[in-house]
Amino acid sequence: MTTTTHPDTTVVADDTVPAIHITREFNSSAAAVFRAHTDPDIFARWCGPHDLTTTIGTWDARTGGAWSYQSSDAEGNQYGFYGSFHEIRPDELIVQTFTFAGYPDGVALERVTFEELDDGRCRLRAMSLVDSFEARDAMISSGMEHGVKEGYEKLDKVLEGAHG
């Protein structure tokens, strides 16, 4: 497995299956971190790198619902993403598909769990499974890892604001 770490985020490219594993701890409850992943107004505030702005298109965060959003940079470049919520279990689990509109054949199946830790903290574990090792490597080289790490830094600040 190939592993890279950030002080708070671990991203692992699995060598046995074409998957990416992400682990991150937050100084907030599982309920708060889950809500940040399912409430479109909160999600738009933290999703992606610092230099992108996210606009929600469709957002129906329930089992069987769909979602879409667009990220834009200062130069006007736009990046669209969409998928379906396959399973939502409040404060516990999200299973969804994830597709980058620029590569519609590349659908990832994602599973995100929210584990309550001591002292009101939460451990998020995410796994993205794609159809080939080449697709997995392309996903990582696309800047996904950078976007995840910076997005979670933004989420830390959003969650801090929710406490204060």
C-alpha positions as a LaTeX table, in Angstrom:
\begin{tabular}{lrrr}
\hline
Residue & $x$ (\AA) & $y$ (\AA) & $z$ (\AA) \\
\hline
Met1 & 0.00 & 0.00 & 0.00 \\
Thr2 & 1.12 & 3.51 & $-0.76$ \\
Thr3 & 0.50 & 5.85 & 2.16 \\
Thr4 & 0.76 & 9.60 & 2.47 \\
Thr5 & $-0.04$ & 11.48 & 5.62 \\
His6 & $-0.95$ & 14.96 & 6.65 \\
Pro7 & $-0.88$ & 15.87 & 10.34 \\
Asp8 & $-4.54$ & 14.86 & 10.52 \\
Thr9 & $-5.30$ & 12.97 & 7.29 \\
Thr10 & $-4.02$ & 9.62 & 6.02 \\
Val11 & $-4.57$ & 8.62 & 2.38 \\
Val12 & $-3.67$ & 5.06 & 1.40 \\
Ala13 & $-3.69$ & 3.60 & $-2.12$ \\
Asp14 & $-4.52$ & $-0.07$ & $-1.59$ \\
Asp15 & $-2.21$ & $-2.49$ & $-3.42$ \\
Thr16 & $-4.66$ & $-5.42$ & $-3.34$ \\
Val17 & $-7.78$ & $-3.77$ & $-4.79$ \\
Pro18 & $-8.22$ & $-0.51$ & $-6.77$ \\
Ala19 & $-9.25$ & 1.50 & $-3.73$ \\
Ile20 & $-8.23$ & 4.56 & $-1.77$ \\
His21 & $-8.62$ & 4.62 & 2.01 \\
Ile22 & $-8.84$ & 7.92 & 3.92 \\
Thr23 & $-8.76$ & 8.28 & 7.69 \\
Arg24 & $-9.26$ & 11.56 & 9.53 \\
Glu25 & $-10.10$ & 12.52 & 13.10 \\
Phe26 & $-12.11$ & 15.62 & 13.98 \\
Asn27 & $-12.56$ & 17.51 & 17.25 \\
Ser28 & $-16.32$ & 17.23 & 16.82 \\
Ser29 & $-18.98$ & 14.59 & 17.36 \\
Ala30 & $-19.86$ & 11.97 & 14.76 \\
Ala31 & $-23.25$ & 13.69 & 14.45 \\
Ala32 & $-21.64$ & 17.05 & 13.58 \\
Val33 & $-19.20$ & 15.55 & 11.05 \\
Phe34 & $-22.01$ & 13.47 & 9.49 \\
Arg35 & $-24.21$ & 16.57 & 9.21 \\
Ala36 & $-21.35$ & 18.43 & 7.48 \\
His37 & $-21.37$ & 15.67 & 4.85 \\
Thr38 & $-25.15$ & 15.66 & 4.33 \\
Asp39 & $-26.28$ & 19.28 & 4.78 \\
Pro40 & $-25.76$ & 21.01 & 1.41 \\
Asp41 & $-25.13$ & 24.47 & 2.90 \\
Ile42 & $-22.43$ & 23.16 & 5.23 \\
Phe43 & $-20.95$ & 20.83 & 2.59 \\
Ala44 & $-20.51$ & 23.72 & 0.13 \\
Arg45 & $-18.49$ & 25.66 & 2.73 \\
Trp46 & $-15.77$ & 23.03 & 3.13 \\
Cys47 & $-15.67$ & 20.75 & 0.09 \\
Gly48 & $-12.43$ & 20.84 & $-1.92$ \\
Pro49 & $-9.23$ & 22.87 & $-1.91$ \\
His50 & $-8.93$ & 26.39 & $-0.51$ \\
Asp51 & $-8.84$ & 27.96 & $-4.00$ \\
Leu52 & $-12.16$ & 26.49 & $-5.18$ \\
Thr53 & $-15.73$ & 27.58 & $-4.50$ \\
Thr54 & $-18.46$ & 24.94 & $-4.40$ \\
Thr55 & $-22.02$ & 25.46 & $-5.62$ \\
Ile56 & $-24.63$ & 22.78 & $-4.95$ \\
Gly57 & $-26.85$ & 21.65 & $-7.85$ \\
Thr58 & $-28.95$ & 18.73 & $-6.66$ \\
Trp59 & $-28.87$ & 17.52 & $-3.05$ \\
Asp60 & $-31.20$ & 14.85 & $-1.69$ \\
Ala61 & $-29.23$ & 13.26 & 1.18 \\
Arg62 & $-31.33$ & 10.19 & 1.81 \\
Thr63 & $-31.12$ & 6.54 & 0.82 \\
Gly64 & $-31.90$ & 6.56 & $-2.91$ \\
Gly65 & $-31.28$ & 10.29 & $-3.31$ \\
Ala66 & $-28.96$ & 12.06 & $-5.73$ \\
Trp67 & $-26.41$ & 14.85 & $-5.47$ \\
Ser68 & $-24.40$ & 17.15 & $-7.72$ \\
Tyr69 & $-22.12$ & 20.12 & $-7.24$ \\
Gln70 & $-19.75$ & 22.29 & $-9.18$ \\
Ser71 & $-16.41$ & 23.66 & $-8.02$ \\
Ser72 & $-15.03$ & 26.85 & $-9.60$ \\
Asp73 & $-11.67$ & 28.58 & $-9.41$ \\
Ala74 & $-10.77$ & 32.27 & $-9.71$ \\
Glu75 & $-10.01$ & 31.89 & $-13.46$ \\
Gly76 & $-13.53$ & 30.64 & $-14.15$ \\
Asn77 & $-12.63$ & 26.96 & $-14.60$ \\
Gln78 & $-15.47$ & 24.72 & $-13.46$ \\
Tyr79 & $-15.43$ & 21.11 & $-12.34$ \\
Gly80 & $-18.66$ & 19.17 & $-11.97$ \\
Phe81 & $-19.30$ & 16.13 & $-9.78$ \\
Tyr82 & $-22.40$ & 13.98 & $-9.27$ \\
Gly83 & $-23.62$ & 10.74 & $-7.79$ \\
Ser84 & $-26.26$ & 8.88 & $-5.86$ \\
Phe85 & $-26.72$ & 8.27 & $-2.16$ \\
His86 & $-27.15$ & 4.51 & $-1.91$ \\
Glu87 & $-27.41$ & 4.27 & 1.87 \\
Ile88 & $-27.64$ & 6.94 & 4.56 \\
Arg89 & $-27.58$ & 5.98 & 8.24 \\
Pro90 & $-27.61$ & 9.14 & 10.36 \\
Asp91 & $-24.39$ & 9.82 & 12.28 \\
Glu92 & $-22.99$ & 6.46 & 11.16 \\
Leu93 & $-22.67$ & 5.72 & 7.42 \\
Ile94 & $-22.86$ & 7.14 & 3.89 \\
Val95 & $-22.57$ & 4.88 & 0.85 \\
Gln96 & $-22.62$ & 6.77 & $-2.45$ \\
Thr97 & $-21.35$ & 6.85 & $-5.99$ \\
Phe98 & $-18.98$ & 9.62 & $-7.06$ \\
Thr99 & $-18.39$ & 10.72 & $-10.65$ \\
Phe100 & $-16.28$ & 13.56 & $-12.06$ \\
Ala101 & $-18.32$ & 15.02 & $-14.94$ \\
Gly102 & $-15.13$ & 15.37 & $-17.00$ \\
Tyr103 & $-14.74$ & 11.58 & $-16.92$ \\
Pro104 & $-18.27$ & 10.13 & $-16.73$ \\
Asp105 & $-17.11$ & 6.53 & $-17.23$ \\
Gly106 & $-15.09$ & 6.70 & $-14.00$ \\
Val107 & $-17.60$ & 5.93 & $-11.25$ \\
Ala108 & $-16.31$ & 5.36 & $-7.72$ \\
Leu109 & $-18.25$ & 3.57 & $-5.01$ \\
Glu110 & $-17.60$ & 5.34 & $-1.71$ \\
Arg111 & $-18.26$ & 4.20 & 1.84 \\
Val112 & $-17.81$ & 6.70 & 4.68 \\
Thr113 & $-18.16$ & 5.76 & 8.35 \\
Phe114 & $-18.32$ & 8.08 & 11.35 \\
Glu115 & $-17.01$ & 6.62 & 14.62 \\
Glu116 & $-17.63$ & 8.38 & 17.92 \\
Leu117 & $-14.42$ & 8.65 & 19.96 \\
Asp118 & $-13.74$ & 9.78 & 23.52 \\
Asp119 & $-14.06$ & 13.47 & 24.42 \\
Gly120 & $-16.63$ & 14.24 & 21.70 \\
Arg121 & $-14.26$ & 13.45 & 18.83 \\
Cys122 & $-15.00$ & 11.53 & 15.64 \\
Arg123 & $-12.94$ & 9.28 & 13.37 \\
Leu124 & $-14.00$ & 9.33 & 9.73 \\
Arg125 & $-12.98$ & 6.42 & 7.52 \\
Ala126 & $-13.64$ & 6.60 & 3.80 \\
Met127 & $-13.01$ & 4.06 & 1.08 \\
Ser128 & $-13.34$ & 4.81 & $-2.64$ \\
Leu129 & $-13.39$ & 1.78 & $-4.91$ \\
Val130 & $-12.90$ & 2.20 & $-8.66$ \\
Asp131 & $-12.80$ & $-0.28$ & $-11.55$ \\
Ser132 & $-9.03$ & $-0.46$ & $-12.12$ \\
Phe133 & $-5.66$ & 0.38 & $-10.61$ \\
Glu134 & $-5.14$ & 2.83 & $-13.47$ \\
Ala135 & $-8.35$ & 4.66 & $-12.54$ \\
Arg136 & $-7.28$ & 4.70 & $-8.88$ \\
Asp137 & $-3.88$ & 6.16 & $-9.79$ \\
Ala138 & $-5.51$ & 8.73 & $-12.09$ \\
Met139 & $-7.85$ & 9.75 & $-9.27$ \\
Ile140 & $-4.91$ & 10.30 & $-6.92$ \\
Ser141 & $-2.83$ & 12.16 & $-9.52$ \\
Ser142 & $-5.81$ & 14.42 & $-10.36$ \\
Gly143 & $-5.27$ & 16.36 & $-7.15$ \\
Met144 & $-7.90$ & 14.44 & $-5.17$ \\
Glu145 & $-5.55$ & 13.99 & $-2.21$ \\
His146 & $-4.79$ & 17.72 & $-2.09$ \\
Gly147 & $-8.50$ & 18.54 & $-2.27$ \\
Val148 & $-9.36$ & 16.08 & 0.51 \\
Lys149 & $-6.68$ & 17.41 & 2.86 \\
Glu150 & $-7.49$ & 21.08 & 2.29 \\
Gly151 & $-11.22$ & 20.37 & 2.40 \\
Tyr152 & $-10.85$ & 18.73 & 5.80 \\
Glu153 & $-8.80$ & 21.71 & 7.00 \\
Lys154 & $-11.74$ & 23.91 & 5.97 \\
Leu155 & $-14.15$ & 21.51 & 7.68 \\
Asp156 & $-12.16$ & 21.86 & 10.92 \\
Lys157 & $-12.79$ & 25.62 & 10.80 \\
Val158 & $-16.50$ & 25.17 & 9.97 \\
Leu159 & $-16.89$ & 22.75 & 12.88 \\
Glu160 & $-14.97$ & 25.09 & 15.20 \\
Gly161 & $-17.41$ & 27.86 & 14.30 \\
Ala162 & $-20.34$ & 25.58 & 15.08 \\
His163 & $-18.99$ & 25.16 & 18.62 \\
Gly164 & $-18.30$ & 28.81 & 19.31 \\
\hline
\end{tabular}
